[in-house]
């Protein structure tokens, strides 16, 4: 299948299961360009808009569905990276510069969700998801303190890069401590599985460039397992999302890769820029929004995102 209306884009079917994801008229669209490093897209249904981060430019952008207009949502943004929406419809954001996870309240004020673990400052929260029990789960690699490009150079206060859970009462607990550089994360539709990317190859020779799969215990917070679910065949996996059938749609160097829950790579969406993150949006969550390095892309699907975020 070839939908080359935008130069350099293509939809490659590797398995018949992927072909069913697209109508015959589907094509990849470039909605906007002009960023330095696009990340963290999140869909807001009430405003029919997408918000995403432009990390080095220290701003967040907003795309309006009705008009296609793009404007600055927040600047400075504290070098924001990953974003999601919580169960009350509020924006949750990872901030590199301030080394914290925040929540934007309905009145526009910003509250701190987490900035420390056991009294020590976090590294630079990267990506975040919210579970149905209102707990907030986020990854904390050190990309924002490695240099001044996407935050502020600083020495880490925590030994290593980990994944954390913040309960509804605000308590911060470390839930994964054996990754090199944890990055994107997402739950399966039934929340019995947690998928987490490790981009450790950026800092360790022959380091991880994969997604691991953990089982969520009956208590809703403890994890077990952690076997590798998929190895990237194109650069690194970064941010990703899951559809209603449990398929993983993940960013990578050549665009988007789609994995069946059984671990089979069933298809690719080729983008002429490295892709860092993506999300499902639109009224029925059947439009995939893709953050290329400098541009925002989208394609309509014959499936739906498992949830907002």
C-alpha positions, 0 to 999 in steps of 0.5 A: 500500500502506498499513500505518497501524497506527502513526499517521503511517507508510505504505509508498508504492510508486513502482515495482512493484519496491518492492511485492515488498519487503513481505508483505501483512501487513507494517506499520511498528512503533514499538518504543520512544520517548524519545530526543533524536536517535537514530543509528547502529543496529547489530545483534548476532546473538549477543545478539539485540539492537540497539544505537544512539546517542542523541547529545545524551543522551550514551548508547547504548541497547540493544533486546532482541528477545526481550523488547522491553526497552530499557536503557542500554548505555553512558553516558556514550558520548562523544556516540557517533554511527555504529556498526557491527560488524566481521568479528570481531563487535566494536562499532565506534563513532564518538565526537564528544566524543573525536573518534575511532573506537573498537572495543569488545573482547570483554572490554569494553575500548575500543581506539582505531581512529583519532583523528588524521590526519597528527598532527592531531586528527580533526573528529568521526567520524560514520559507519563501515563495515568491509570484508571485508579488516578495513579501517575506513572512516569519514566525518569532518564537523565536526558534533561540534565545531560546537557543544556540543550533540553534542560539544564546540565546538572549532576544526578541526585538519584543513582540511575534512571528509573520508573515511578508511580505516584498514588492518588495521595501523592506518594512517589514509589519506584516501580522499575529499577533495572533499566538504563534509560527508561522512556515511553510507557503505556498500559494494555487496554485492561491495564494488566500489562505495562510496556516500557521502552528503554533507549539506553543505547544512547549512552551505553555501547550495544545498550538496550533499544527495546520495549519490555513488558511487565505484568501488573499485579492484582494490587494495581501497582506491583510489577513482575516479569519485564521480558523484552517484547520487541527490539527496534530495527530502526534506531530507538523506540521512544514514545508509543501508544496502544490501541483497543485491540492491544496493538503497540504503535511505537515511534522509531527512526524511520517513522512508526512501527506497529506490533501485534500483541503477540510481538509480531511487527505487522506494519510500518508508517514511514515518515521522512523525519525521526519520530519521537512520539505519537498519540490517538485523537479525534472524536473517535480516537481513530486518528494517529497524530505523529510527532516527527522531528520538526513536523506534525503528521496524522493519518486516519485509522480503522482502529481506535486508541485504547484511551486518551493520553 
